[in-house]
Amino acid sequence: MKVYWIALYKKIDSQENIKKVSSTNHHVLFHKPVLLGENKIETKFKKIGKRVINIEGNIFSADGELAATLIHSASIIRSSEG
């Protein structure tokens, strides 16, 4: 999950006027067990709106099968809002 947070903050840093991010909702759907060891994580920023960022993350097991999906909605405060 550390990679997921690094991707989130890199994306936020690329947005010039985002001042703060407050996590509002995480929803995880496990399709199969996630085993210890090497797994692959892919993240997609689905939408960056005026007040909310929607992000989807997928965890793939070592054999390449989809193991879990994470949907994250984050509330954002822009510098123009105080």
BALUMDREN-856828 format. One record per atom (N, C-alpha, C, O): residue number from 1; atom name; x, y, z; chain; residue in one letter. Coordinates in nm, 4 decimals, padded with zeros to 6 digits. Layout:
! residues N
NUM, CA, X, Y, Z, A, A;
...
//
This chain:
! residues 82
1, N, 00.0808, -00.1198, 00.0000, A, M;
1, CA, 00.0000, 00.0000, 00.0000, A, M;
1, C, 00.0854, 00.1267, 00.0000, A, M;
1, O, 00.0382, 00.2339, -00.0379, A, M;
2, N, 00.2107, 00.1140, 00.0425, A, K;
2, CA, 00.2982, 00.2311, 00.0436, A, K;
2, C, 00.3109, 00.2902, -00.0968, A, K;
2, O, 00.3111, 00.4122, -00.1126, A, K;
3, N, 00.3216, 00.2052, -00.1980, A, V;
3, CA, 00.3327, 00.2513, -00.3367, A, V;
3, C, 00.2083, 00.3309, -00.3759, A, V;
3, O, 00.2180, 00.4314, -00.4464, A, V;
4, N, 00.0921, 00.2861, -00.3304, A, Y;
4, CA, -00.0337, 00.3554, -00.3592, A, Y;
4, C, -00.0292, 00.4983, -00.3053, A, Y;
4, O, -00.0646, 00.5925, -00.3763, A, Y;
5, N, 00.0142, 00.5148, -00.1800, A, W;
5, CA, 00.0189, 00.6485, -00.1191, A, W;
5, C, 00.1219, 00.7362, -00.1874, A, W;
5, O, 00.0992, 00.8562, -00.2031, A, W;
6, N, 00.2349, 00.6797, -00.2286, A, I;
6, CA, 00.3361, 00.7576, -00.3005, A, I;
6, C, 00.2779, 00.8090, -00.4318, A, I;
6, O, 00.2985, 00.9250, -00.4675, A, I;
7, N, 00.2054, 00.7236, -00.5039, A, A;
7, CA, 00.1425, 00.7656, -00.6305, A, A;
7, C, 00.0406, 00.8764, -00.6063, A, A;
7, O, 00.0331, 00.9719, -00.6836, A, A;
8, N, -00.0376, 00.8642, -00.4994, A, L;
8, CA, -00.1380, 00.9658, -00.4665, A, L;
8, C, -00.0715, 01.1008, -00.4425, A, L;
8, O, -00.1142, 01.2016, -00.4988, A, L;
9, N, 00.0327, 01.1038, -00.3593, A, Y;
9, CA, 00.0960, 01.2307, -00.3261, A, Y;
9, C, 00.1743, 01.2898, -00.4421, A, Y;
9, O, 00.1843, 01.4120, -00.4523, A, Y;
10, N, 00.2299, 01.2076, -00.5296, A, K;
10, CA, 00.2961, 01.2604, -00.6495, A, K;
10, C, 00.1938, 01.3284, -00.7397, A, K;
10, O, 00.2210, 01.4343, -00.7962, A, K;
11, N, 00.0770, 01.2679, -00.7530, A, K;
11, CA, -00.0280, 01.3261, -00.8367, A, K;
11, C, -00.0761, 01.4580, -00.7771, A, K;
11, O, -00.0979, 01.5553, -00.8493, A, K;
12, N, -00.0924, 01.4605, -00.6453, A, I;
12, CA, -00.1368, 01.5829, -00.5785, A, I;
12, C, -00.0329, 01.6928, -00.5943, A, I;
12, O, -00.0686, 01.8079, -00.6194, A, I;
13, N, 00.0959, 01.6593, -00.5800, A, D;
13, CA, 00.2016, 01.7581, -00.5967, A, D;
13, C, 00.2021, 01.8179, -00.7363, A, D;
13, O, 00.2433, 01.9324, -00.7546, A, D;
14, N, 00.1567, 01.7413, -00.8352, A, S;
14, CA, 00.1536, 01.7928, -00.9720, A, S;
14, C, 00.0371, 01.8893, -00.9941, A, S;
14, O, 00.0346, 01.9617, -01.0936, A, S;
15, N, -00.0574, 01.8908, -00.9035, A, Q;
15, CA, -00.1702, 01.9841, -00.9103, A, Q;
15, C, -00.1317, 02.1083, -00.8299, A, Q;
15, O, -00.1162, 02.0999, -00.7081, A, Q;
16, N, -00.1165, 02.2205, -00.8944, A, E;
16, CA, -00.0592, 02.3387, -00.8316, A, E;
16, C, -00.1395, 02.3944, -00.7153, A, E;
16, O, -00.0797, 02.4429, -00.6192, A, E;
17, N, -00.2701, 02.3898, -00.7194, A, N;
17, CA, -00.3473, 02.4608, -00.6180, A, N;
17, C, -00.4129, 02.3701, -00.5141, A, N;
17, O, -00.5041, 02.4148, -00.4444, A, N;
18, N, -00.3697, 02.2438, -00.5010, A, I;
18, CA, -00.4235, 02.1572, -00.3963, A, I;
18, C, -00.3410, 02.1787, -00.2705, A, I;
18, O, -00.2197, 02.1581, -00.2700, A, I;
19, N, -00.4089, 02.2209, -00.1627, A, K;
19, CA, -00.3420, 02.2535, -00.0376, A, K;
19, C, -00.3416, 02.1350, 00.0588, A, K;
19, O, -00.2385, 02.1047, 00.1189, A, K;
20, N, -00.4561, 02.0676, 00.0741, A, K;
20, CA, -00.4704, 01.9564, 00.1684, A, K;
20, C, -00.5563, 01.8471, 00.1072, A, K;
20, O, -00.6384, 01.8721, 00.0189, A, K;
21, N, -00.5357, 01.7255, 00.1560, A, V;
21, CA, -00.6195, 01.6125, 00.1172, A, V;
21, C, -00.6672, 01.5451, 00.2442, A, V;
21, O, -00.5880, 01.5162, 00.3339, A, V;
22, N, -00.7963, 01.5204, 00.2513, A, S;
22, CA, -00.8546, 01.4520, 00.3657, A, S;
22, C, -00.9193, 01.3241, 00.3153, A, S;
22, O, -01.0074, 01.3286, 00.2294, A, S;
23, N, -00.8769, 01.2116, 00.3675, A, S;
23, CA, -00.9320, 01.0846, 00.3230, A, S;
23, C, -01.0774, 01.0727, 00.3678, A, S;
23, O, -01.1089, 01.0973, 00.4843, A, S;
24, N, -01.1645, 01.0357, 00.2770, A, T;
24, CA, -01.3060, 01.0267, 00.3105, A, T;
24, C, -01.3610, 00.8854, 00.3041, A, T;
24, O, -01.4509, 00.8511, 00.3808, A, T;
25, N, -01.3087, 00.8024, 00.2139, A, N;
25, CA, -01.3673, 00.6695, 00.1987, A, N;
25, C, -01.2702, 00.5756, 00.1284, A, N;
25, O, -01.2108, 00.6106, 00.0265, A, N;
26, N, -01.2550, 00.4562, 00.1841, A, H;
26, CA, -01.1814, 00.3482, 00.1188, A, H;
26, C, -01.2754, 00.2279, 00.1103, A, H;
26, O, -01.3413, 00.1920, 00.2078, A, H;
27, N, -01.2802, 00.1683, -00.0045, A, H;
27, CA, -01.3602, 00.0465, -00.0204, A, H;
27, C, -01.2708, -00.0566, -00.0885, A, H;
27, O, -01.2200, -00.0325, -00.1981, A, H;
28, N, -01.2516, -00.1717, -00.0235, A, V;
28, CA, -01.1657, -00.2764, -00.0794, A, V;
28, C, -01.2495, -00.4001, -00.1073, A, V;
28, O, -01.3254, -00.4463, -00.0221, A, V;
29, N, -01.2344, -00.4523, -00.2270, A, L;
29, CA, -01.3006, -00.5764, -00.2655, A, L;
29, C, -01.1910, -00.6794, -00.2937, A, L;
29, O, -01.1133, -00.6643, -00.3880, A, L;
30, N, -01.1856, -00.7837, -00.2113, A, F;
30, CA, -01.0861, -00.8895, -00.2305, A, F;
30, C, -01.1451, -00.9973, -00.3214, A, F;
30, O, -01.2510, -01.0531, -00.2926, A, F;
31, N, -01.0757, -01.0254, -00.4304, A, H;
31, CA, -01.1195, -01.1271, -00.5256, A, H;
31, C, -01.0600, -01.2636, -00.4919, A, H;
31, O, -01.1187, -01.3675, -00.5221, A, H;
32, N, -00.9434, -01.2618, -00.4292, A, K;
32, CA, -00.8742, -01.3829, -00.3850, A, K;
32, C, -00.7745, -01.3404, -00.2781, A, K;
32, O, -00.7464, -01.2211, -00.2661, A, K;
33, N, -00.7206, -01.4321, -00.2009, A, P;
33, CA, -00.6254, -01.3939, -00.0962, A, P;
33, C, -00.5019, -01.3242, -00.1537, A, P;
33, O, -00.4509, -01.3623, -00.2590, A, P;
34, N, -00.4556, -01.2227, -00.0833, A, V;
34, CA, -00.3316, -01.1545, -00.1195, A, V;
34, C, -00.2227, -01.2163, -00.0329, A, V;
34, O, -00.2241, -01.2028, 00.0895, A, V;
35, N, -00.1292, -01.2835, -00.0970, A, L;
35, CA, -00.0251, -01.3547, -00.0245, A, L;
35, C, 00.0952, -01.2651, 00.0009, A, L;
35, O, 00.1203, -01.1706, -00.0739, A, L;
36, N, 00.1692, -01.2953, 00.1067, A, L;
36, CA, 00.2939, -01.2246, 00.1318, A, L;
36, C, 00.3901, -01.2540, 00.0178, A, L;
36, O, 00.3881, -01.3624, -00.0406, A, L;
37, N, 00.4726, -01.1580, -00.0125, A, G;
37, CA, 00.5671, -01.1756, -00.1219, A, G;
37, C, 00.5489, -01.0641, -00.2231, A, G;
37, O, 00.4916, -00.9597, -00.1918, A, G;
38, N, 00.5965, -01.0858, -00.3414, A, E;
38, CA, 00.5917, -00.9828, -00.4442, A, E;
38, C, 00.4552, -00.9801, -00.5118, A, E;
38, O, 00.4091, -01.0799, -00.5671, A, E;
39, N, 00.3924, -00.8639, -00.5060, A, N;
39, CA, 00.2649, -00.8393, -00.5731, A, N;
39, C, 00.2796, -00.7107, -00.6535, A, N;
39, O, 00.3688, -00.6303, -00.6263, A, N;
40, N, 00.1945, -00.6912, -00.7503, A, K;
40, CA, 00.1993, -00.5709, -00.8341, A, K;
40, C, 00.0781, -00.4838, -00.8026, A, K;
40, O, -00.0334, -00.5339, -00.7887, A, K;
41, N, 00.1010, -00.3525, -00.7913, A, I;
41, CA, -00.0075, -00.2577, -00.7652, A, I;
41, C, -00.0136, -00.1588, -00.8806, A, I;
41, O, 00.0885, -00.1028, -00.9208, A, I;
42, N, -00.1337, -00.1374, -00.9339, A, E;
42, CA, -00.1560, -00.0355, -01.0368, A, E;
42, C, -00.2598, 00.0626, -00.9840, A, E;
42, O, -00.3599, 00.0217, -00.9250, A, E;
43, N, -00.2364, 00.1914, -01.0048, A, T;
43, CA, -00.3332, 00.2923, -00.9629, A, T;
43, C, -00.3757, 00.3763, -01.0822, A, T;
43, O, -00.2968, 00.4017, -01.1733, A, T;
44, N, -00.5001, 00.4187, -01.0805, A, K;
44, CA, -00.5544, 00.5069, -01.1847, A, K;
44, C, -00.6310, 00.6190, -01.1153, A, K;
44, O, -00.7131, 00.5938, -01.0270, A, K;
45, N, -00.6042, 00.7407, -01.1550, A, F;
45, CA, -00.6822, 00.8535, -01.1059, A, F;
45, C, -00.8023, 00.8658, -01.1987, A, F;
45, O, -00.7899, 00.9109, -01.3125, A, F;
46, N, -00.9167, 00.8258, -01.1494, A, K;
46, CA, -01.0379, 00.8213, -01.2309, A, K;
46, C, -01.0905, 00.9617, -01.2585, A, K;
46, O, -01.1336, 00.9924, -01.3696, A, K;
47, N, -01.0863, 01.0477, -01.1543, A, K;
47, CA, -01.1387, 01.1824, -01.1722, A, K;
47, C, -01.0781, 01.2739, -01.0670, A, K;
47, O, -01.0725, 01.2385, -00.9492, A, K;
48, N, -01.0330, 01.3906, -01.1088, A, I;
48, CA, -00.9913, 01.4944, -01.0153, A, I;
48, C, -01.0877, 01.6102, -01.0368, A, I;
48, O, -01.0776, 01.6848, -01.1341, A, I;
49, N, -01.1807, 01.6230, -00.9443, A, G;
49, CA, -01.2821, 01.7272, -00.9544, A, G;
49, C, -01.2449, 01.8497, -00.8715, A, G;
49, O, -01.1309, 01.8646, -00.8275, A, G;
50, N, -01.3417, 01.9354, -00.8514, A, K;
50, CA, -01.3182, 02.0572, -00.7745, A, K;
50, C, -01.2966, 02.0262, -00.6269, A, K;
50, O, -01.2149, 02.0910, -00.5616, A, K;
51, N, -01.3693, 01.9275, -00.5733, A, R;
51, CA, -01.3612, 01.8966, -00.4303, A, R;
51, C, -01.3267, 01.7512, -00.3974, A, R;
51, O, -01.2990, 01.7199, -00.2816, A, R;
52, N, -01.3278, 01.6625, -00.4961, A, V;
52, CA, -01.3051, 01.5203, -00.4684, A, V;
52, C, -01.2115, 01.4593, -00.5737, A, V;
52, O, -01.2207, 01.4901, -00.6925, A, V;
53, N, -01.1215, 01.3722, -00.5267, A, I;
53, CA, -01.0371, 01.2915, -00.6158, A, I;
53, C, -01.0856, 01.1476, -00.6028, A, I;
53, O, -01.1007, 01.0976, -00.4914, A, I;
54, N, -01.1101, 01.0806, -00.7149, A, N;
54, CA, -01.1483, 00.9389, -00.7149, A, N;
54, C, -01.0337, 00.8579, -00.7745, A, N;
54, O, -00.9865, 00.8853, -00.8848, A, N;
55, N, -00.9900, 00.7568, -00.6980, A, I;
55, CA, -00.8745, 00.6766, -00.7357, A, I;
55, C, -00.9124, 00.5296, -00.7297, A, I;
55, O, -00.9846, 00.4868, -00.6397, A, I;
56, N, -00.8633, 00.4524, -00.8262, A, E;
56, CA, -00.8831, 00.3078, -00.8249, A, E;
56, C, -00.7457, 00.2416, -00.8202, A, E;
56, O, -00.6557, 00.2771, -00.8963, A, E;
57, N, -00.7310, 00.1456, -00.7305, A, G;
57, CA, -00.6070, 00.0693, -00.7219, A, G;
57, C, -00.6368, -00.0787, -00.7384, A, G;
57, O, -00.7378, -00.1280, -00.6882, A, G;
58, N, -00.5501, -00.1493, -00.8080, A, N;
58, CA, -00.5643, -00.2941, -00.8262, A, N;
58, C, -00.4374, -00.3623, -00.7781, A, N;
58, O, -00.3266, -00.3191, -00.8100, A, N;
59, N, -00.4544, -00.4693, -00.7009, A, I;
59, CA, -00.3413, -00.5502, -00.6566, A, I;
59, C, -00.3461, -00.6815, -00.7331, A, I;
59, O, -00.4478, -00.7509, -00.7342, A, I;
60, N, -00.2344, -00.7144, -00.7971, A, F;
60, CA, -00.2222, -00.8389, -00.8724, A, F;
60, C, -00.1264, -00.9315, -00.7992, A, F;
60, O, -00.0215, -00.8878, -00.7519, A, F;
61, N, -00.1614, -01.0578, -00.7898, A, S;
61, CA, -00.0750, -01.1569, -00.7245, A, S;
61, C, 00.0457, -01.1868, -00.8123, A, S;
61, O, 00.0539, -01.1410, -00.9263, A, S;
62, N, 00.1388, -01.2639, -00.7583, A, A;
62, CA, 00.2617, -01.2979, -00.8317, A, A;
62, C, 00.2319, -01.3674, -00.9644, A, A;
62, O, 00.3096, -01.3550, -01.0591, A, A;
63, N, 00.1203, -01.4405, -00.9725, A, D;
63, CA, 00.0852, -01.5084, -01.0978, A, D;
63, C, 00.0084, -01.4181, -01.1955, A, D;
63, O, -00.0353, -01.4633, -01.3012, A, D;
64, N, -00.0075, -01.2896, -01.1589, A, G;
64, CA, -00.0705, -01.1925, -01.2477, A, G;
64, C, -00.2215, -01.1824, -01.2375, A, G;
64, O, -00.2830, -01.1048, -01.3107, A, G;
65, N, -00.2825, -01.2592, -01.1482, A, E;
65, CA, -00.4283, -01.2538, -01.1327, A, E;
65, C, -00.4691, -01.1388, -01.0410, A, E;
65, O, -00.3999, -01.1075, -00.9442, A, E;
66, N, -00.5820, -01.0768, -01.0727, A, L;
66, CA, -00.6342, -00.9684, -00.9908, A, L;
66, C, -00.6740, -01.0235, -00.8541, A, L;
66, O, -00.7575, -01.1134, -00.8448, A, L;
67, N, -00.6141, -00.9692, -00.7481, A, A;
67, CA, -00.6398, -01.0185, -00.6130, A, A;
67, C, -00.7305, -00.9243, -00.5345, A, A;
67, O, -00.8103, -00.9704, -00.4528, A, A;
68, N, -00.7200, -00.7927, -00.5574, A, A;
68, CA, -00.8020, -00.6974, -00.4827, A, A;
68, C, -00.8163, -00.5680, -00.5611, A, A;
68, O, -00.7293, -00.5315, -00.6403, A, A;
69, N, -00.9263, -00.5000, -00.5381, A, T;
69, CA, -00.9528, -00.3691, -00.5975, A, T;
69, C, -00.9845, -00.2720, -00.4853, A, T;
69, O, -01.0635, -00.3025, -00.3960, A, T;
70, N, -00.9224, -00.1544, -00.4903, A, L;
70, CA, -00.9453, -00.0501, -00.3909, A, L;
70, C, -01.0044, 00.0717, -00.4612, A, L;
70, O, -00.9508, 00.1177, -00.5620, A, L;
71, N, -01.1123, 00.1226, -00.4094, A, I;
71, CA, -01.1696, 00.2482, -00.4570, A, I;
71, C, -01.1524, 00.3486, -00.3435, A, I;
71, O, -01.1951, 00.3232, -00.2309, A, I;
72, N, -01.0903, 00.4622, -00.3729, A, H;
72, CA, -01.0622, 00.5633, -00.2714, A, H;
72, C, -01.1159, 00.6970, -00.3198, A, H;
72, O, -01.0874, 00.7401, -00.4315, A, H;
73, N, -01.1938, 00.7620, -00.2345, A, S;
73, CA, -01.2395, 00.8980, -00.2599, A, S;
73, C, -01.1758, 00.9877, -00.1556, A, S;
73, O, -01.1859, 00.9608, -00.0359, A, S;
74, N, -01.1106, 01.0937, -00.1997, A, A;
74, CA, -01.0448, 01.1864, -00.1080, A, A;
74, C, -01.1014, 01.3260, -00.1280, A, A;
74, O, -01.1162, 01.3733, -00.2407, A, A;
75, N, -01.1322, 01.3901, -00.0182, A, S;
75, CA, -01.1783, 01.5279, -00.0208, A, S;
75, C, -01.0550, 01.6183, -00.0314, A, S;
75, O, -00.9557, 01.5960, 00.0378, A, S;
76, N, -01.0613, 01.7197, -00.1174, A, I;
76, CA, -00.9460, 01.8084, -00.1349, A, I;
76, C, -00.9827, 01.9528, -00.0996, A, I;
76, O, -01.0962, 01.9966, -00.1179, A, I;
77, N, -00.8849, 02.0235, -00.0495, A, I;
77, CA, -00.8987, 02.1667, -00.0208, A, I;
77, C, -00.7969, 02.2375, -00.1080, A, I;
77, O, -00.6770, 02.2108, -00.1002, A, I;
78, N, -00.8448, 02.3254, -00.1886, A, R;
78, CA, -00.7571, 02.4007, -00.2799, A, R;
78, C, -00.7095, 02.5294, -00.2114, A, R;
78, O, -00.7782, 02.5832, -00.1246, A, R;
79, N, -00.5911, 02.5784, -00.2514, A, S;
79, CA, -00.5357, 02.6985, -00.1890, A, S;
79, C, -00.6248, 02.8202, -00.2052, A, S;
79, O, -00.6186, 02.9119, -00.1234, A, S;
80, N, -00.7064, 02.8234, -00.3074, A, S;
80, CA, -00.7976, 02.9366, -00.3285, A, S;
80, C, -00.9143, 02.9367, -00.2296, A, S;
80, O, -00.9882, 03.0347, -00.2201, A, S;
81, N, -00.9305, 02.8250, -00.1551, A, E;
81, CA, -01.0424, 02.8150, -00.0607, A, E;
81, C, -01.0020, 02.8473, 00.0827, A, E;
81, O, -01.0867, 02.8443, 00.1720, A, E;
82, N, -00.8768, 02.8776, 00.1065, A, G;
82, CA, -00.8360, 02.9147, 00.2420, A, G;
82, C, -00.7430, 02.8192, 00.2963, A, G;
82, O, -00.6979, 02.8347, 00.4098, A, G;
//
